[in-house]
């Protein structure tokens, strides 16, 4: 599922100094560290006592484009930029839940919420170009609703240029 919105988006990017100190021959040799964070808003409803599983897909394209601008990188004609990932560390946490009794009185029922996995998405088979996150979620309970989650993706890698028709990286 796609989120209805991503709020509180923020990012930071820093060039990583090579060791031993080297003179970089080209901008695409510069290694970068980047951290992307935000809150994804969506609705996942429980359906009784069984767990309901779903995935939230976060593309984060606007934040990655902002990093390219910050790095003063613009693609040449017929090319586009991608963040080629060396390492990634990702995290997500439940940020907002809701439940209701569904009527008068104090009816009680079991419910549960889970972030089951956070995975980076990549374009390419041999070169791993960052393409957002997939967060696997679950909810149980007829009146339980999972409404938002906080996420963070920490990346190290390079900003590289690819031919526009070559989307496989």
N, C-alpha and C positions, 0 to 999 in steps of 0.2 A: 504494500500500500504506500501511497505517497502521503507525506504530511500535508495538512492544510496550510501550514506556514512554519517557518523556522524563525524563532524570535531570539533576541539577545545574541546575535551572531557576533563573534569577534575572532581575530586572528593576529598572530605575530609571526614574523619571519626574520631570520638572521642569517647572514653569510657565515659559513663555517670556515675558520682559518685552517689551511692545510698544514700538516706537520710531516716532515720538516717544511719550513716556509718555502714555497715555490712561487714562481711567476706563472700566472695562468695565461696560456696562449689564446684562449677563446672564452667568451662568457659562459658557454655551456659546460666548461670544466669546473665552474664554481659550484661547490656543494652548499646546500641550504638546509637549515632546520626550520620547520614550520609547525605551529600549533593552531588548530581550528577548533572552536567551541561554539555551542549554541544550545537552544532548547527547541526540540521538534514537537509540534502540536498536532494531535491526531485523535481518533476515537477508536478504541478497541473494546467491544462489549463482550462480557461473559455470556455463556449460554447454558446455564445449569451447572451440574456438578463436574462435567467433563472440562478439560482444559481446552481453550480456544487458542490456537497458535497463529501468528502472523508475522510478517516482516515489514519493517519500515525502511524504505530506500531513500537515502539522503545524497543528492548529487553534489552539493556544495560548490557548483561551478562558479558562482559569483565571488566566493571567497578565494578560490584558487586564482581567478582572473585578477583580483586585487593584489595578490602576492606577485604575480607577473609584472603588474604595473609598478609596484613598490621596488622590485628588482631591476626596474628600468629595462625590461625585455619586451620587445615587440617582434612578432614574426615577420619574416621577409615575405615577399609576394609568393602566393601559392603554398604557404606553410602555416602551421599553427603550433602553439606551444603546449607542452604537457609537463607535468611534474613526474619525473621518473624516480620511483621509490627505491631507496636502498634498505631502509628499515621503517617500520610503522608500529606504533603502540596506540591502541584504541580503547575507549572506555565509554560506557553509558550507564545511567542510573535512572530509576523511576523518579519522576519529578511531580506528578499530579495524578491522583486517583479519586474515584468517586464511588459511592454506593448508596443505596436507598433501601428503606424497609418496604416500600411499595404500598403503604397504606397506614391506617391508624394502628396503634399498638406497638409493641416492641418485638416484632418478629426478628428472629436472629437466623443467620445462615452463614455457612462457611464461604469464604472467598479467598482468592490468592492472586498474586501478581508476580511476574518474573521477567527479568532480562536474561534470555538464555544464551545469547552470543552477540558479539560485535565483530564484524568482519569488514576489512577494507575491500573495495571493489577495484579491479584493475582492468585496463584495456591492454591487450597485447599478450603474447604467449612467451616470448623470450625476454622482452623488455617490459617491466611492470610499470605502467603509467597509471597514476592515481585517478580513480573515477568515483569517489565518494565512499559512503559507508552503507552497509546493510545491518540493521539491528533486529535480531530475532526476539520476539516477545510472546508472552502467554498470559492469559487471564482465566480465572475460573470463578464461578458464582453467577447466578442468574441476574443479579442486580449490580454486579461489579463492572466498573468502566475504568480503563486505563486511558488517561488523557494527554499526558506529555512525558517527555524524558529529556534529560540533559546528556550531552555527548561531548567527547573530546577526541581528536585525532592528532597525534604527534607524528610528524614525518621527517625523515632525512632523505636527501637525494639531490637531483639536479633538475634544472629547468632546461629542457631540450626542445629543439625544433624538429618537426616532422612534416613531410609533404602532406598537404590537405587530403589527397585521395587515399593516403596510407593510414587508415584508422586503426590498424593492428599494432602500431608502435614499432 
